Amino acid sequence: MMRPIDLVILQTRAEARARLAQDGEYETIDEAVAPLMQFAFKAGIVGALGSDAVLTIIATAFNARGIDMLKQIQNEDEQDEQ
């Protein structure tokens, strides 16, 4: 069951990881996002809100830093396929 504080924790962690990504601390956007999704699953946020809502929460933090997270993930997936 999701606790309201877990949603705050997810948002705060997403903002922190977005700052680190903006500073070039991660080689890939997936490296920044995967732990956030893992936390969201374990905390029951995905079960309560759905994965699309969780991705929107995370993407909002990255977009605030000028990072189009979803586009970067798509680009990384396309590179992996080649």
C-alpha positions in Angstrom: 0.0 0.0 0.0 1.3 3.4 -1.0 2.0 5.9 1.8 1.6 9.6 0.8 5.2 10.2 2.0 6.4 7.8 -0.6 5.1 10.0 -3.4 7.0 13.0 -1.9 10.1 10.8 -1.7 9.7 9.8 -5.3 9.3 13.4 -6.4 12.3 14.5 -4.4 14.5 11.7 -5.7 13.4 12.4 -9.3 14.4 16.1 -8.8 17.8 15.1 -7.4 18.5 12.7 -10.2 17.4 15.2 -12.8 19.9 17.7 -11.4 22.6 15.0 -11.5 21.7 14.0 -15.1 21.8 17.7 -16.1 25.3 17.8 -14.6 26.3 14.7 -16.7 26.6 12.3 -13.7 24.9 9.5 -15.6 26.0 7.8 -18.8 22.4 7.1 -19.9 19.0 8.4 -18.9 18.0 4.8 -17.9 20.8 4.9 -15.3 19.1 7.9 -13.7 15.5 6.6 -14.1 15.7 2.9 -13.3 16.2 3.3 -9.5 13.3 5.7 -9.4 11.0 3.1 -11.1 12.3 0.4 -8.7 11.5 2.5 -5.7 8.0 3.3 -7.2 7.3 -0.4 -7.6 8.6 -1.3 -4.1 6.7 1.5 -2.4 3.4 0.5 -4.1 3.2 3.8 -6.1 3.0 2.0 -9.5 0.2 -0.3 -8.1 -1.7 2.7 -6.7 -1.3 5.2 -9.6 -0.1 3.1 -12.6 3.1 3.2 -14.5 2.1 6.0 -16.8 1.4 8.3 -13.8 4.8 7.4 -12.2 6.6 8.1 -15.5 4.8 11.5 -15.7 6.0 12.4 -12.2 9.6 11.4 -13.1 9.5 13.1 -16.5 8.2 16.3 -15.0 11.3 16.6 -12.8 13.5 16.0 -15.7 11.6 18.4 -18.0 12.0 21.1 -15.4 15.8 20.7 -16.0 15.4 20.8 -19.7 15.8 17.1 -20.2 13.3 15.3 -22.4 13.5 12.0 -20.6 11.1 10.1 -22.8 12.8 11.2 -26.0 16.2 10.2 -24.6 15.0 6.8 -23.5 13.6 6.3 -27.0 16.9 7.3 -28.6 18.8 5.0 -26.3 16.5 2.1 -27.2 17.0 2.8 -30.9 20.8 2.8 -30.4 20.6 -0.5 -28.6 18.7 -2.0 -31.5 21.4 -1.1 -34.0 
